[in-house]
């Protein structure tokens, strides 16, 4: 009976797509995307290194509103580019190319740092979500084990079957939500890449 319970639980595990040790060996990482905890700016940014410059934008007048605009998740890619172009045009009208490059680099450093932080938070949320799924799955496995030890017409068996069906519905709903959650780190990566390209295009 325990064997049958384990088989049923394994089927549920497949149903909710929580593969143990997926993508890098972390049992709480359920996404098909490879788990990369932190982005590296060097992979997307062709300009000067930005390490240690994450807060430089605070010393450059006019940068804060542009940065806030770029970090708005509702902003369309063309609006991101337009905001960067307006900022670059203003810098070009106000000073030397070296100062403009410094300000643009500072803008990217601030945006990349903020996006990396948001992406890490999204990854943590996904891992908590997956862990909760695994805990729920274990509870179903335990309920199945109890159910197999009871007569089919026992009152407790009826209650257990209802409980298992309810928890399976929760798991199925969570499986559908999981796909959208797994896309969030990808969206932050894509946004960082777009901002890097658009800002780099205005460097001298």
C-alpha positions, -999 to 999 in steps of 0.1 A, spaced: 0 0 0 29 23 7 42 16 -27 10 26 -43 9 58 -23 45 66 -35 35 60 -71 5 83 -68 26 110 -52 52 107 -80 24 112 -105 13 143 -86 49 155 -86 49 153 -124 16 171 -125 28 202 -106 62 203 -123 85 205 -93 115 184 -104 138 176 -76 172 191 -83 161 209 -114 184 234 -131 214 234 -110 206 208 -83 184 231 -61 153 210 -51 133 243 -46 140 256 -81 111 244 -103 117 264 -135 130 251 -168 153 281 -170 188 276 -156 191 291 -122 216 320 -123 213 338 -89 229 371 -100 234 387 -134 268 399 -145 269 433 -161 299 423 -182 277 400 -203 255 428 -215 274 461 -210 302 471 -234 311 503 -215 334 510 -186 330 486 -156 302 496 -132 313 477 -101 313 501 -71 294 528 -91 259 517 -83 251 549 -64 270 574 -86 237 585 -102 227 603 -70 254 629 -77 242 637 -112 212 661 -114 183 649 -134 192 612 -132 167 601 -105 135 607 -125 149 589 -155 160 560 -134 126 557 -118 110 558 -152 133 530 -165 125 508 -135 88 511 -141 76 476 -151 47 491 -171 71 510 -194 71 497 -229 106 491 -246 101 521 -269 93 543 -239 125 531 -222 145 541 -253 128 574 -255 136 582 -219 172 573 -224 174 594 -256 159 624 -239 184 621 -210 213 617 -234 202 646 -255 200 668 -224 235 657 -213 249 664 -248 235 699 -247 249 706 -213 285 693 -213 315 675 -226 314 640 -240 334 626 -211 309 639 -186 280 625 -207 296 591 -209 301 592 -171 265 601 -165 251 575 -189 273 548 -173 260 559 -139 225 556 -151 231 521 -163 249 512 -131 219 523 -110 194 506 -133 213 473 -134 218 472 -96 181 478 -90 170 452 -116 194 427 -102 179 432 -67 144 428 -80 154 397 -99 170 382 -68 137 389 -49 117 372 -77 140 341 -75 136 339 -37 98 341 -42 99 313 -67 119 291 -44 95 298 -15 66 290 -38 82 257 -50 91 247 -14 54 252 -4 44 230 -33 67 203 -21 54 205 15 18 203 1 28 173 -20 43 156 11 10 162 29 -9 145 1 15 116 2 9 112 39 -29 114 34 -27 87 7 -8 65 30 -35 68 57 -62 63 31 -47 30 19 -48 17 55 -85 23 59 -116 4 48 -130 20 17 -164 27 35 -149 42 66 -160 77 74 -124 88 78 -117 75 43 -144 97 28 -130 127 46 -94 119 34 -105 115 -2 -122 149 -1 -91 164 15 -68 149 -11 -90 161 -39 -90 196 -24 -52 197 -21 -48 184 -56 -69 213 -69 -47 237 -50 -16 221 -66 -30 223 -101 -38 260 -96 -3 266 -83 12 248 -113 -6 272 -136 7 302 -117 42 288 -116 48 294 -153 42 332 -149 64 333 -118 93 316 -137 91 342 -164 98 371 -140 136 366 -137 137 364 -175 118 396 -179 143 414 -156 172 400 -177 155 412 -209 149 446 -195 185 450 -183 197 439 -217 175 464 -235 186 493 -212 222 483 -216 219 484 -254 200 516 -255 224 535 -232 255 520 -248 242 533 -282 245 568 -269 281 565 -256 310 581 -275 
